[in-house]
Structure formats: structure tokens, C-alpha cells
């Protein structure tokens, strides 16, 4: 087992796709009356797709994203702002 830290890099076009999908999922959850932040966090923590509505194909869209890359990008944006 290696003890080196692995650095993941997300290409900028993937970041834009992630942003688009996350915004679309957020909007779908909001339109259906859910708390979008709570639902997305629930999905990210558990990988249980039932946290995300099927409305506007939101569940299918978010399942196409790599959760690890998405969480990495969210933390990066939180700490350092959008780059």
C-alpha cells in the first residue's frame, strides 16, 4: 500500500458539466418542493439515488457524475472560490 497522497484533477470542461448538472438537479428538487441542499448532501453522503427526484431527469443526470470528483470540486470552490 502506498502512503502517497493522490491528487485528482478535474478538467475545466468537466467542471462546467458538473455545474450544469448540479444546477439542473438543484432546480428540479426546488420545483418539486424539496430542500435541494439537504437532498443533494444526502445523496453525496450515501450515494442513494432516491434522495434525488426523477423530475426533469435529475436522478439520471446526477448519477452520471463521479461523486468523489464532485465533492472535491465543491470543497475546492468552498475554500478557494470558483476558478
Secondary structure, DSSP 8 states (H G I E B T S, - for coil): -----------HHHHHHHHHHHHHHHHHHHHTT--HHHHHHHHHHH--GGGS--GGGHHHHHHTS-HHHHHHHHHHHHHH---
